Amino acid sequence: MIAAAGGAADVYGHSSGAGLALKAAAHGLPITRLVLHEPPYSSGDDESARSARELAESVRTALASGRRQEAIRLFFAATGMPDEMVRQASGDPKRRAMAHTMIYDFEVMGEFAGGAIPEQLVRAISIPTLVVAGGASPDFFRDIATRITGLLPNGKFAALAGQDHGASAAVVAPVVAEFLKEGACAS
């Protein structure tokens, strides 16, 4: 895809997509600027690692048994989503049809192995990288984002005041555009 776009690309990833974008950049794909929006890594302590593994295994077991609604409920309840929203999400037929893809998120984020920040991969990313977190997101998103920023050789952090993990494109796009424009001006 990057070759089709002209041989290099700026890349934005949100949530587990940020984990995927991070891996792509660390493995040398021709990415010129990177934006990581709230990658949901665990803090790396024993309790967080155990919780990440247990959640990933519980969801995998529910999916393997054909219990898609339960898998969705487990996943969203673990994020701290309010009960009513968990019920709505797990009852949505479109979401249930895609439930099997949650395993890909767990794999990308390394949750079967504890889900800690892949520090060696992060340190390998030398391109300009913006790490974004919402000011109204759970604290762990900002903590992880600032830790990643500190590991990056060329990292920058941006907080989105009043925003959570579901920040709208209308709020996120100007921050991302400004960061990408900085790269265009430097060229």
C-alpha positions in Angstrom: 0.0 0.0 0.0 2.8 2.4 0.8 4.4 1.8 -2.6 1.1 2.5 -4.3 1.0 5.9 -2.4 4.3 7.0 -3.8 6.9 5.0 -1.8 6.6 6.7 1.6 3.7 7.7 3.9 2.8 9.5 7.0 0.9 7.0 9.2 -1.8 7.5 11.9 -2.9 4.7 14.2 -5.6 4.7 16.9 -5.8 2.2 19.8 -4.6 -1.2 18.6 -4.0 0.5 15.2 -1.4 2.6 16.9 0.3 -0.6 18.0 0.2 -1.9 14.5 1.6 1.4 13.1 4.3 1.3 15.8 5.4 -2.2 14.7 5.4 -1.1 11.0 7.6 1.9 11.6 10.0 -0.1 13.9 10.3 -2.8 11.2 11.5 -0.3 8.6 8.4 0.4 6.5 8.9 3.6 4.5 7.0 5.8 7.0 8.1 9.5 7.2 6.0 10.7 10.2 4.0 8.6 12.7 1.1 9.4 14.9 0.2 7.0 17.7 -3.2 7.8 19.3 -3.7 6.1 22.7 -2.0 2.7 22.1 -3.5 0.5 24.8 -0.4 -1.2 26.2 -0.4 -2.3 29.8 1.9 -0.7 32.3 4.1 -3.7 32.4 3.8 -4.5 36.1 3.0 -8.1 37.1 -0.7 -7.4 37.8 -1.3 -5.5 34.5 0.4 -8.3 32.6 -1.7 -11.0 34.3 -4.9 -9.0 33.7 -4.0 -8.5 30.0 -3.2 -12.2 29.5 -6.4 -13.3 31.4 -8.6 -11.0 29.3 -7.0 -12.1 26.0 -7.5 -15.8 27.0 -11.1 -15.2 28.2 -12.1 -13.5 25.0 -10.3 -16.2 22.9 -12.1 -18.9 24.8 -15.5 -17.2 24.4 -14.9 -16.8 20.7 -13.7 -20.4 20.2 -16.9 -21.5 21.9 -19.1 -19.4 19.6 -20.0 -17.0 22.4 -19.4 -13.7 20.5 -21.7 -11.6 22.7 -19.9 -12.7 25.8 -16.5 -12.0 24.2 -17.6 -8.5 23.3 -19.0 -8.0 26.8 -15.7 -9.2 28.4 -13.6 -6.9 26.2 -15.6 -3.7 26.7 -16.3 -4.3 30.4 -12.5 -4.5 30.9 -12.0 -1.1 29.3 -14.2 0.5 32.0 -17.0 1.2 29.6 -20.3 1.9 31.5 -22.6 -1.2 31.8 -25.3 0.2 29.5 -22.8 0.9 26.8 -21.4 -2.7 27.2 -24.9 -4.1 26.8 -25.5 -2.0 23.7 -22.1 -3.0 22.2 -22.5 -6.7 22.9 -26.1 -6.7 21.6 -25.2 -5.1 18.3 -25.4 -7.7 15.5 -22.8 -5.9 13.3 -20.3 -5.9 16.2 -21.1 -9.6 16.9 -20.4 -10.4 13.3 -16.9 -8.8 13.6 -16.2 -10.1 17.1 -13.6 -12.7 15.9 -11.3 -9.8 14.9 -10.7 -8.9 18.6 -8.1 -11.6 18.6 -6.1 -9.6 16.1 -6.1 -6.6 18.5 -4.8 -8.8 21.3 -2.1 -10.2 19.1 -0.9 -6.8 17.8 -0.8 -5.4 21.4 1.0 -8.5 22.7 -1.6 -9.1 25.3 -1.2 -12.9 25.3 2.3 -12.1 26.6 1.2 -9.4 29.0 0.8 -6.4 26.7 3.7 -4.2 27.9 5.1 -1.4 25.8 7.6 -3.1 23.4 10.4 -0.8 24.5 13.0 -2.1 22.0 10.7 -1.5 19.1 9.8 2.0 20.3 13.5 3.0 20.7 14.1 1.8 17.1 11.7 4.4 15.7 13.8 7.4 14.7 11.2 9.2 12.6 9.3 12.1 14.0 6.4 10.6 16.1 3.5 12.3 17.8 1.9 10.4 20.6 -1.6 11.6 21.4 -3.8 11.0 24.5 -7.1 12.5 25.6 -7.3 14.6 28.8 -10.6 12.8 29.7 -9.3 9.3 28.9 -8.4 6.9 31.8 -5.1 7.9 33.3 -3.3 4.8 32.0 -3.7 6.1 28.4 -1.8 9.3 29.2 0.7 7.4 31.3 1.5 5.0 28.5 1.6 7.8 25.9 4.1 9.8 27.9 6.2 6.7 28.6 6.3 5.9 24.9 7.1 9.6 24.1 10.1 9.4 26.5 11.4 6.2 24.8 11.2 7.7 21.3 14.4 9.3 19.9 12.2 11.9 18.1 8.9 11.9 20.0 6.4 14.6 20.9 3.3 14.3 23.1 0.0 16.0 22.7 -2.9 16.0 25.1 -6.4 16.5 23.8 -8.2 18.5 26.5 -11.6 17.2 27.5 -11.3 14.2 25.1 -11.4 10.5 25.7 -10.5 7.4 23.7 -13.3 8.1 21.2 -12.3 11.7 20.4 -13.9 12.9 17.2 -12.0 13.4 14.0 -13.0 17.1 14.2 -10.8 17.4 17.4 -8.0 15.0 16.4 -7.5 16.0 12.7 -6.2 19.6 13.4 -3.6 18.2 15.9 -2.5 15.6 13.4 -2.5 18.0 10.5 -0.3 20.5 12.4 2.2 17.8 13.2 2.3 16.6 9.6 2.6 20.2 8.3 5.7 20.5 10.5 7.2 17.7 8.5 6.2 19.2 5.2 7.8 22.6 6.2 11.0 20.9 7.1 11.3 19.2 3.6 
